Amino acid sequence: MPRIRGASIEEHHEMVWDDLAGAMRELLLERDYDSINMGHIAARAGMARNTLYNYARDKSALVRALTERASRPALARVAEIAARTEEPAADRMREIIAAFLEASTDQALQPMFRPGSAPLVAEVPKGPDNPFNTIVTEVENVVHDGIARGEFTDTGDVQLTVELLSGVMRAGAERIGRDPAAFTATVSTAQQMILAALIQPA
């Protein structure tokens, strides 16, 4: 039986996933995503290629799994912001935008936002199994709250509104991925555009 690290199988698997995330981050800093293969990832993570296939059948599956794991802190952060219902909806939305775009700087999430990532994004499960579904739901809740308070314009279709605004978020994440130095300006512009679309005219 192979040696395990940690006090249990579960802890061992967590450590391996951490190694894989670290390997992907390092490789993405060195080369283009399309040039990375399972052999590169296994070697960088310090494991046999055959062992890597126990965790994912191919690179796309591995990236989806890493995306789900890497997105957990962002999901928790967005949920915490959205739950502060004593604060104005606009303030919470502004903070959610910043939190999401900051999360997008994680190299483990970058493949989902890189140009040409549509085939990979299309493979991500839809609905409750989508790693970003919680963020979408929380944003919808904030928009509903803003409408109820008279802060936001009622478009009649909150789901469509959030879907359209998510395009701004994705464009911002892609821009930051191409030019990390543009982070602050991109966050500010995304906040201005989204809030301008939401806020009830005076």
Backbone hydrogen bonds in HBPLUS format (Angstrom, degrees):
<---DONOR---> <-ACCEPTOR-->    atom                        ^
c    i                          cat <-CA-CA->   ^        H-A-AA   ^      H-
h    n   atom  resd res      DA  || num        DHA   H-A  angle D-A-AA Bond
n    s   type  num  typ     dist DA aas  dist angle  dist       angle   num
A0012-HIS N   A0008-SER O   2.91 MM   4  6.15 153.3  1.99 146.1 154.3     1
A0013-HIS N   A0009-ILE O   2.88 MM   4  6.20 159.3  1.93 153.9 158.5     2
A0014-GLU N   A0010-GLU O   3.02 MM   4  6.31 155.0  2.09 147.2 154.0     3
A0015-MET N   A0011-GLU O   3.03 MM   4  6.28 154.8  2.10 146.7 153.0     4
A0016-VAL N   A0012-HIS O   2.95 MM   4  6.29 152.8  2.02 149.7 157.8     5
A0017-TRP N   A0013-HIS O   2.91 MM   4  6.18 163.0  1.94 153.2 157.1     6
A0018-ASP N   A0014-GLU O   2.97 MM   4  6.22 151.1  2.05 143.5 151.7     7
A0019-ASP N   A0015-MET O   2.96 MM   4  6.24 150.1  2.05 142.3 150.5     8
A0019-ASP N   A0016-VAL O   3.03 MM   3  4.95 113.2  2.50  92.1 108.3     9
A0020-LEU N   A0016-VAL O   2.87 MM   4  6.22 154.0  1.94 151.4 158.9    10
A0021-ALA N   A0017-TRP O   2.90 MM   4  6.12 158.5  1.94 149.1 154.6    11
A0022-GLY N   A0018-ASP O   2.95 MM   4  6.15 160.4  1.99 146.8 152.3    12
A0023-ALA N   A0019-ASP O   2.84 MM   4  6.06 153.5  1.91 146.2 154.1    13
A0024-MET N   A0020-LEU O   2.93 MM   4  6.16 159.9  1.97 149.1 153.8    14
A0025-ARG N   A0021-ALA O   2.96 MM   4  6.20 161.1  1.99 150.0 155.4    15
A0026-GLU N   A0022-GLY O   3.01 MM   4  6.21 165.6  2.03 150.8 154.1    16
A0027-LEU N   A0023-ALA O   2.93 MM   4  6.12 166.6  1.95 152.4 156.4    17
A0028-LEU N   A0024-MET O   2.94 MM   4  6.04 158.2  1.99 150.8 156.3    18
A0029-LEU N   A0025-ARG O   3.22 MM   4  6.46 132.3  2.46 139.3 151.0    19
A0029-LEU N   A0026-GLU O   3.13 MM   3  5.25 136.1  2.33  98.6 110.8    20
A0030-GLU N   A0027-LEU O   2.99 MM   3  5.09 142.6  2.13  99.9 111.4    21
A0031-ARG N   A0027-LEU O   2.87 MM   4  6.02 147.7  1.98 159.2 167.3    22
A0035-SER N   A0032-ASP O   3.03 MM   3  5.51 144.3  2.16 111.5 121.7    23
A0036-ILE N   A0033-TYR O   3.03 MM   3  5.45 163.2  2.06 115.6 121.0    24
A0040-HIS N   A0037-ASN O   3.07 MM   3  5.37 119.1  2.45 103.4 117.3    25
A0041-ILE N   A0037-ASN O   3.16 MM   4  6.54 161.4  2.19 154.0 159.0    26
A0042-ALA N   A0038-MET O   2.90 MM   4  6.06 167.1  1.92 151.6 155.2    27
A0043-ALA N   A0039-GLY O   2.97 MM   4  6.07 167.0  1.99 149.0 153.0    28
A0044-ARG N   A0040-HIS O   2.95 MM   4  6.11 162.9  1.98 150.0 154.9    29
A0045-ALA N   A0041-ILE O   2.92 MM   4  6.06 149.6  2.01 147.3 156.0    30
A0046-GLY N   A0042-ALA O   2.97 MM   4  6.08 111.5  2.46 137.6 154.2    31
A0047-MET N   A0042-ALA O   2.95 MM   5  5.18 177.5  1.95 147.9 148.7    32
A0046-GLY N   A0043-ALA O   3.13 MM   3  5.07 149.9  2.23  96.8 106.0    33
A0051-THR N   A0048-ALA O   3.02 MM   3  5.19 123.7  2.35  99.9 114.3    34
A0052-LEU N   A0048-ALA O   3.14 MM   4  6.56 149.2  2.24 149.1 157.7    35
A0052-LEU N   A0049-ARG O   3.06 MM   3  5.09 118.6  2.45  95.7 110.9    36
A0053-TYR N   A0049-ARG O   3.31 MM   4  6.73 143.5  2.45 145.9 154.7    37
A0054-ASN N   A0051-THR O   2.93 MM   3  5.35 154.6  1.99 110.3 118.7    38
A0055-TYR N   A0052-LEU O   2.88 MM   3  5.44 155.3  1.94 114.7 122.6    39
A0056-ALA N   A0052-LEU O   3.19 MM   4  6.58 143.8  2.32 145.9 156.6    40
A0062-LEU N   A0058-ASP O   3.00 MM   4  6.25 154.9  2.07 150.4 158.3    41
A0063-VAL N   A0059-LYS O   2.88 MM   4  6.10 160.8  1.92 153.4 158.0    42
A0064-ARG N   A0060-SER O   2.95 MM   4  6.19 157.0  2.00 148.9 155.3    43
A0065-ALA N   A0061-ALA O   3.01 MM   4  6.22 157.6  2.07 144.8 150.6    44
A0066-LEU N   A0062-LEU O   2.86 MM   4  6.12 159.2  1.91 151.2 157.4    45
A0067-THR N   A0063-VAL O   2.78 MM   4  5.89 149.5  1.87 144.6 153.6    46
A0068-GLU N   A0064-ARG O   2.98 MM   4  6.24 158.5  2.03 147.0 151.8    47
A0069-ARG N   A0065-ALA O   3.11 MM   4  6.37 158.6  2.15 145.7 151.2    48
A0070-ALA N   A0066-LEU O   2.75 MM   4  5.87 163.3  1.78 151.1 156.6    49
A0071-SER N   A0067-THR O   2.87 MM   4  5.89 139.8  2.04 145.5 154.9    50
A0072-ARG N   A0069-ARG O   3.29 MM   3  5.58 155.4  2.35 105.7 112.5    51
A0075-LEU N   A0071-SER O   2.93 MM   4  6.18 156.7  1.98 159.1 166.8    52
A0076-ALA N   A0072-ARG O   3.01 MM   4  6.24 162.6  2.04 156.1 160.1    53
A0077-ARG N   A0073-PRO O   2.91 MM   4  6.08 155.2  1.97 145.5 152.9    54
A0078-VAL N   A0074-ALA O   2.89 MM   4  6.06 166.0  1.91 153.6 156.5    55
A0079-ALA N   A0075-LEU O   2.99 MM   4  6.11 162.2  2.02 147.3 152.6    56
A0080-GLU N   A0076-ALA O   3.00 MM   4  6.16 151.0  2.09 142.7 150.4    57
A0081-ILE N   A0077-ARG O   3.03 MM   4  6.32 156.2  2.09 149.1 155.1    58
A0082-ALA N   A0078-VAL O   2.89 MM   4  6.08 170.8  1.89 157.1 159.7    59
A0083-ALA N   A0079-ALA O   3.08 MM   4  6.13 141.8  2.23 138.8 148.0    60
A0084-ARG N   A0081-ILE O   3.12 MM   3  5.61 163.4  2.15 114.2 119.5    61
A0085-THR N   A0083-ALA O   2.81 MM   2  5.43 137.5  1.99 104.8  91.9    62
A0087-GLU N   A0084-ARG O   2.99 MM   3  5.87 168.8  2.00 127.6 131.3    63
A0092-ARG N   A0088-PRO O   3.19 MM   4  6.55 160.3  2.23 152.1 157.4    64
A0093-MET N   A0089-ALA O   2.85 MM   4  6.07 157.4  1.90 151.2 157.9    65
A0094-ARG N   A0090-ALA O   2.95 MM   4  6.11 159.4  1.99 146.7 152.1    66
A0095-GLU N   A0091-ASP O   3.09 MM   4  6.32 154.9  2.16 143.8 150.2    67
A0096-ILE N   A0092-ARG O   2.86 MM   4  6.09 151.6  1.94 149.0 157.4    68
A0097-ILE N   A0093-MET O   2.99 MM   4  6.21 161.2  2.03 153.3 157.1    69
A0098-ALA N   A0094-ARG O   3.26 MM   4  6.54 161.0  2.30 143.1 147.5    70
A0099-ALA N   A0095-GLU O   2.91 MM   4  6.12 157.2  1.97 147.0 153.7    71
A0100-PHE N   A0096-ILE O   2.87 MM   4  6.06 163.2  1.90 156.0 159.6    72
A0101-LEU N   A0097-ILE O   3.05 MM   4  6.21 170.1  2.06 152.2 155.1    73
A0102-GLU N   A0098-ALA O   2.93 MM   4  6.02 148.2  2.03 142.8 152.0    74
A0103-ALA N   A0099-ALA O   2.99 MM   4  6.19 154.0  2.06 143.2 150.1    75
A0104-SER N   A0100-PHE O   2.98 MM   4  6.30 141.8  2.13 144.3 155.3    76
A0105-THR N   A0102-GLU O   3.12 MM   3  5.54 158.6  2.17 109.0 115.7    77
A0106-ASP N   A0103-ALA O   3.05 MM   3  5.74 166.6  2.07 119.9 124.2    78
A0109-LEU N   A0106-ASP O   2.85 MM   3  5.44 151.0  1.93 117.4 126.2    79
A0110-GLN N   A0106-ASP O   3.15 MM   4  6.38 132.9  2.38 143.8 156.8    80
A0112-MET N   A0109-LEU O   3.02 MM   3  5.82 146.8  2.13 125.5 133.3    81
A0113-PHE N   A0110-GLN O   2.87 MM   3  5.28 154.8  1.93 116.7 124.9    82
A0117-SER N   A0114-ARG O   3.13 MM   3  5.56 132.2  2.37 145.9 141.9    83
A0120-LEU N   A0117-SER O   3.00 MM   3  5.36 118.1  2.40 110.6 125.7    84
A0121-VAL N   A0117-SER O   2.90 MM   4  6.12 165.3  1.92 161.9 167.0    85
A0122-ALA N   A0118-ALA O   2.83 MM   4  5.95 153.7  1.90 152.6 159.7    86
A0123-GLU N   A0120-LEU O   3.10 MM   3  5.32 141.0  2.26 101.7 112.5    87
A0124-VAL N   A0121-VAL O   3.05 MM   3  5.37 153.7  2.12 108.3 116.5    88
A0130-ASN N   A0127-GLY O   2.98 MM   3  5.62 163.2  2.00 122.8 128.4    89
A0133-ASN N   A0130-ASN O   2.96 MM   3  5.18 166.2  1.98 115.3 119.7    90
A0135-ILE N   A0132-PHE O   3.11 MM   3  5.33 119.3  2.49 100.7 115.0    91
A0136-VAL N   A0132-PHE O   3.15 MM   4  6.53 161.4  2.18 154.7 159.4    92
A0137-THR N   A0133-ASN O   2.90 MM   4  6.17 163.5  1.93 154.1 158.6    93
A0138-GLU N   A0134-THR O   2.91 MM   4  6.10 160.9  1.94 150.1 155.1    94
A0139-VAL N   A0135-ILE O   2.91 MM   4  6.12 158.1  1.96 152.2 158.3    95
A0140-GLU N   A0136-VAL O   2.91 MM   4  6.16 159.2  1.95 150.6 156.6    96
A0141-ASN N   A0137-THR O   2.97 MM   4  6.26 150.6  2.06 144.3 152.5    97
A0142-VAL N   A0138-GLU O   3.01 MM   4  6.33 152.5  2.09 146.4 153.1    98
A0143-VAL N   A0139-VAL O   2.91 MM   4  6.21 157.7  1.96 152.6 158.9    99
A0144-HIS N   A0140-GLU O   2.86 MM   4  6.11 164.5  1.88 153.4 157.4   100
A0145-ASP N   A0141-ASN O   2.94 MM   4  6.13 157.2  2.00 144.1 150.6   101
A0146-GLY N   A0142-VAL O   2.84 MM   4  6.07 155.6  1.89 147.6 154.5   102
A0147-ILE N   A0143-VAL O   2.92 MM   4  6.18 152.2  2.00 152.3 159.4   103
A0148-ALA N   A0144-HIS O   2.94 MM   4  6.21 162.2  1.97 150.0 155.0   104
A0149-ARG N   A0145-ASP O   3.01 MM   4  6.23 142.2  2.15 144.6 154.5   105
A0151-GLU N   A0146-GLY O   2.78 MM   5  4.93 133.9  1.99 160.9 160.5   106
A0152-PHE N   A0146-GLY O   3.03 MM   6  4.99 162.5  2.06 106.2 108.3   107
A0150-GLY N   A0147-ILE O   3.02 MM   3  5.07 150.9  2.11 102.0 111.3   108
A0200-GLN N   A0151-GLU O   2.67 MM  49  5.49 174.0  1.68 141.1 141.4   109
A0153-THR N   A0198-LEU O   2.71 MM  45  5.75 154.7  1.77 164.9 174.0   110
A0161-THR N   A0157-ASP O   3.01 MM   4  6.24 160.7  2.05 150.3 156.6   111
A0162-VAL N   A0158-VAL O   2.91 MM   4  6.16 162.8  1.94 157.4 160.2   112
A0163-GLU N   A0159-GLN O   2.97 MM   4  6.21 153.7  2.04 145.7 153.7   113
A0164-LEU N   A0160-LEU O   2.89 MM   4  6.14 159.9  1.93 155.4 159.8   114
A0165-LEU N   A0161-THR O   2.94 MM   4  6.20 160.1  1.98 148.7 154.7   115
A0166-SER N   A0162-VAL O   2.82 MM   4  5.93 138.3  1.99 141.8 153.0   116
A0167-GLY N   A0164-LEU O   3.11 MM   3  5.51 145.5  2.24 104.3 113.8   117
A0168-VAL N   A0165-LEU O   2.97 MM   3  5.32 131.1  2.22 104.7 116.8   118
A0169-MET N   A0165-LEU O   3.31 MM   4  6.78 152.8  2.39 144.1 151.2   119
A0170-ARG N   A0166-SER O   2.89 MM   4  6.17 159.5  1.93 150.5 155.4   120
A0171-ALA N   A0167-GLY O   2.98 MM   4  6.10 161.1  2.02 143.5 149.0   121
A0172-GLY N   A0168-VAL O   2.91 MM   4  6.13 152.3  1.99 144.7 152.7   122
A0173-ALA N   A0169-MET O   2.90 MM   4  6.20 156.0  1.96 149.2 155.6   123
A0174-GLU N   A0170-ARG O   2.87 MM   4  6.14 158.4  1.92 152.8 158.5   124
A0175-ARG N   A0171-ALA O   2.92 MM   4  6.12 155.3  1.99 145.2 152.1   125
A0176-ILE N   A0172-GLY O   2.97 MM   4  6.21 161.0  2.00 150.8 155.4   126
A0177-GLY N   A0173-ALA O   2.93 MM   4  6.12 150.1  2.02 142.5 151.2   127
A0178-ARG N   A0174-GLU O   3.01 MM   4  6.32 147.1  2.12 145.7 153.6   128
A0179-ASP N   A0175-ARG O   2.86 MM   4  6.04 150.3  1.95 148.0 157.3   129
A0182-ALA N   A0179-ASP O   2.82 MM   3  5.57 164.1  1.85 127.1 132.6   130
A0183-PHE N   A0180-PRO O   3.17 MM   3  5.58 156.0  2.23 119.9 119.7   131
A0186-THR N   A0182-ALA O   2.85 MM   4  5.84 156.0  1.90 157.3 165.0   132
A0187-VAL N   A0183-PHE O   2.92 MM   4  6.13 163.8  1.95 160.2 163.7   133
A0188-SER N   A0184-THR O   3.09 MM   4  6.28 166.6  2.11 149.8 153.4   134
A0189-THR N   A0185-ALA O   2.97 MM   4  6.15 161.2  2.00 147.3 152.3   135
A0190-ALA N   A0186-THR O   2.90 MM   4  6.03 163.8  1.93 152.0 156.7   136
A0191-GLN N   A0187-VAL O   2.93 MM   4  6.12 160.7  1.97 151.8 157.1   137
A0192-GLN N   A0188-SER O   3.01 MM   4  6.25 160.4  2.05 147.3 152.6   138
A0193-MET N   A0189-THR O   2.94 MM   4  6.14 167.0  1.95 155.2 158.2   139
A0194-ILE N   A0190-ALA O   2.98 MM   4  6.05 172.9  1.99 154.0 156.4   140
A0195-LEU N   A0191-GLN O   3.00 MM   4  5.94 165.0  2.03 148.2 153.1   141
A0196-ALA N   A0192-GLN O   2.94 MM   4  5.88 148.5  2.04 140.1 149.4   142
A0197-ALA N   A0193-MET O   3.11 MM   4  6.31 141.5  2.27 140.0 149.4   143
A0197-ALA N   A0194-ILE O   3.17 MM   3  5.17 125.2  2.48  93.4 107.1   144
A0198-LEU N   A0194-ILE O   3.11 MM   4  6.34 131.4  2.36 138.2 151.4   145
A0198-LEU N   A0195-LEU O   3.14 MM   3  4.94 130.7  2.40  90.7 104.1   146
A0199-ILE N   A0195-LEU O   2.84 MM   4  5.70 174.6  1.84 157.4 158.5   147
